[in-house]
Amino acid sequence: MYTVFICRKCGHNLYAEETPDFGEKLGRICVMDCPNCGEEGYENWILSCRKREFPGNEKVCAKCTHFVGMGDWGLCCDRMYGLCYEDTEACKDYEERSNG
């Protein structure tokens, strides 16, 4: 799992892997300057969310063969009734879409 922090100034996402030394890692993040805009670390980082995968590796609806597209309730997926978006975390019926 990853905990995601956002820079208050530029919106840069910082992914921190949740390892056994996560508490120490949080201490380092609190004072870390933003690598994107250089904003000083003190009180800069906002806790955003948790992700199972690093960006690009995550299983999301947009990468699934069953994803029809964003739209009305019940019209997004050919397997699941509900409302989903491109970045919605994949369900149990996830099947990787081929790039070919």
Summary of the structure (lengths in Angstrom):
residues: 100
radius of gyration: 17.2
end to end distance: 29.8
largest distance: 46.7
contacts: 238
relative contact order: 0.18
helix: 12%
strand: 24%
